[in-house]
C-alpha cells in the first residue's frame, strides 16, 4: 500500500534513505548522503504542501520511500529515490510512479538523477520510456592552502552595469537551464552569489554558487564563459576566483560541482584546481 508519510514516520524514512543512498547501486543523486541533511530535506518535503513524500507499506511496515520536490511555477519536479528496502524494485517503483503522477496533477515534467551503477533505476527508466538526457560527473573540492593566481581578466561580484546583460545572455544560452537569468540574479535565495568576469569592460563570463551553511559546504551552480571567449583560459580565472570567494568563509570546507561528462575541457580545469570526481550520474526526464 502507498500512502503519504507524516512527521511521525520521519526517523524510519531517513534510516532507509541514508542506508540505500550511500550504496551506488541504489543511489539517487538528488539526495544527500549525510544523515542530518537527509533529515532536513525530508522534513521539508513532509511539511511542504506543494511537494510530496510517500511510503510503500506492507502490513504497516515501511519498506520503500520516495520524495518529490515540486517547482510550482515551472510545473516540474525532482525525484528523490525511490529507496526500496525489500521486495521487487520495479513493482514498487512503478506503483509509486503511478501514485505520484495521479497525485500531482499540475506537474508536467519529472527529473531523475542517479548513480551510473544503479542498474535497477535504469531498468525503471527503460520500462516507462523515460527519456535519457545525459551523464554527469559530480566533483568535490576540499579546502586547501594553495592560492589561486589570477591573470588579466577582472572577476568581481556582479556589477549593476552588467546585471541585465548577464540575465539576457543566460536566457539566450541556457533556455532549458534549471535556473533562469531572473531567478539566478533576483530570486534572493539565501547564500547565492553571482560573479562576473570582464576584460576591458566587455562581459566574458559569469558564475553562480550558493552556500549550504548547515553542511559547511557550497555548490557551484553555473560556470559560463561566452562562446567567443571559450578555451582561452578564462574558465580557470573564473573558477579560481569563485573558489577564493567561497573559501573566504572559514566555515566552508567543501565545494561541489556537477559537469556533463562531455565537458572535457572544464573537467580538466577542475582537476587542475584539485577537484576530484566522486561519481558519474545519469540524468533522465519524463514529460507527462
N, C-alpha and C positions, 0 to 999 in steps of 0.2 A: 504494500500500500504506500502511496506517495501522499505526503501532506506537508504543509508549510511548517517550518520549525519556529519555536519560540525561545525566549531567552533562557528558560529553564533547561533547555537541551544544549546550550552553548558549549559546555565543557565536553560533552560526548562528540559534538560536531567537530570541534577543534582537534580533539585527540585523533580522530580518523583522518582529517585533512593533514595534520602535522606528520603523522606516520606515513601516509601514502605519498604526500607531495615531496618528501625527501628521498624517494626512490625514483630514479629517472624513468623506469618502466611504467610508473603510474603518475608522473608529474603533470601538473597544469601550470604553465608558466605565468598565468595571471595571478597566481597565488604566491605569497611569500613563503620562505622556508623557516623563518623564525616564528617560534610559538606565540610570542607576545603580539607580533604583527598580524598573524592569522586571527588571533583573538579579537584584535581591534577591528579588522576588516569584516569579520563575520558578525560582530556586534552591530556594526553599521548596517550590514545587509538585513539583519533581523529587524532592526528598528526603523529602517527607511521604507516608507510606504510605496515608493516607486520601484525599488529593487526587490529581490526575491532570494530566499534561502529555503531550499526544500530538502526533505529527507526521504529515504526509502526504508520502510519498516517491514519486518517480518515478525508477526506475533509481538508487536510492541518493541522489538529490538531494532535499533538503528543500525543499518548495515551499509548505507550509502548516502552521500550528501553532494549537493551542487549549489553554487551560489551564482546569482546573475546581477551584475552591475548594470543598471539601466541609465542611459543618457536620454532623458525625455525629449529634449529639443531635437536631437539628431535621430530619434526613433531607432537607436541602436543599443546593443547590449554585449557585454563581455562575459563569457562563461568561465567560472572558476570551478574546476572539477570537470566531470564527476569523479568523486573519490569513492570507490567501491571496496568495502572491507571483505566481503564474501559474496558468493553467488556468481551468476553469469553476467559478466560486464556488459555485453551487448544488449541483453534483455533489459537490464535495469537502466542503462543509459538511454535506450530507445524510449522506454516508458517515461523517463524524466524529460526527454526532448518533447514528447507529445504533451505532457502536462504543462511545461513551461510555455510552449507556443500557444496553447489554449488559454493559459492564464494571462499572458502578456499580449493582448490583442493589438496594442499600439506600437509594438516593436516590429520593424520590418527587416532589420539586419542583425545577425548574430556573429560575433567574432570568437574564434577558438585559437588557443596558443598553447602549445605543449611540447615537451621534450621529444627530440627525434627518436629516442629509444622507446617511446610509448606506443608500441605496436597495437595494443587494444584500442587506443584512441584513433589511430589511423584507420583501423577497420570500421570503427563507428562513423568516421567521416565518409568512407567509401560507401558503406551500406546506405547512407542517407543522401548520397550525391552532393555532399558539401564541398564547395569549390576550394581547391588548393590555391594559395596566394604566393607564398614564398617561404624560404628557410632563412632564419636569422640567428646571428650569434649574440649571446649575452656576454658582455665583457665587464670586468671588475678592475678597478684601480684602488690599491690600498695606499694609505698615507705614506709618504716617503719624504726624504730630506733633500732630494735633488731640486735645484732651482731651474725653472723653465726660462730660457733666454729667448726674448722676443726680438724680432727683426724690424724691418722698416715699417710695416703697416701699423696703424693705431687700432688698438682694441679697447673699447670702453663700454660702460653702461649705455644703453640705447639713448642717444641724444634726441631731444624733441624734434630737431630739424630732419631726422631720418625716420621718425616714427611711422608716418603714413607710407613712405616708400617701402619700408620693411613689410608692413601689412600687405601692400599691393603685390610685392614680389613673392611673398609667401603664398598668397592665394593663387597667383599665376603658376607657380612652380609645383605646388603641392595641393592640388584640388581635392584629392582623396585623403589628405592627411587627417589624423585624429584631432588635430588642433588647427583651427582657422587662424588667420592673422589677427582677427579681432580678439579671439579667445586667448591667444598667446600673449598679447600685449595688454588687453583691457579687462581680462576676467577677474583680476585681483586675487588669484589663487595664492594662498599664503606660502611664502618661501620661493615663489617663482621669480627668476631673474632673466633679463634679456640682455645679451651683449652684442655689440655691433663692431665689425671690422671695416675700417676705411683706409683709403690711400689717396692723398691729395684731394680730399673732400668728395671722393667717389665711394659709393657703397660697394664693398667687396663681398661681404657675407654677414651672417648673424648666427647666434646660437642661444638656446634657452636651457635652463635647468631649474629643478625645484629641490628643496631640502626636505628631508623626512627626519625631523628632529627626534622623534621617538625611537628611531633606529640608528641615529648617529651616522646617517648616510645621505647622499644626494644622487639624483638621477638626471642625466643629460637627456633632454627630450629631442632637441633639434640641433643639428650641426650642418649648416648650409653655407657653401661658397657658391656665388653666382657662376653660371656655366662658363662665362668668358674669362673667369679667373681660376678655374679649377686646375688642379695638378701643378700649381706653381709655388707651392709651399705655404699658401695662406691657411689651408686647413690646419696645419700644425701650429701656426701662430694663434689661431682662434681657439683651438682645443687647449693649447698650453695656457692661455690666459683664463679660460674657464676653470681649468684645474687650480690655477693660482687663486682665483676668486673663491672657489668652493672651500679649499683647504685653509683659507684665511680664517674661517670659523674653526676654532680648535676642537670643537666637539664633533666635527665631521671626520670620519675615519675611512670611509669607503665611497667611491663614485661608481655608479652603474651606467651602462650604455648598451643600447641594442642597435646592431647594424645588420643589414641584409648580407648574406654570405657572398653575394656577387660584388659587394663594395670592397674589392681587394685593396685598392689604394688607401682608403680610410682605415681599413683593418691593419694594414702595415704601419700606418702612422700611429694608431693606438698602441700597437705592440712596441713601437719605438719608445713611446712615452710610458711603457711598463704596464699597460692594461693586459689582463690575462683573459683568454676565452674560457668561460666556465661552463657553457652549454650551447648546443645547437638546437634551436626550437623550430617547430613547424607552425605556420600561420594559415588558417582556413577561414572562410567566410560563407555564411548562409543567408541568402535573400529569401524572405518569406513571401 
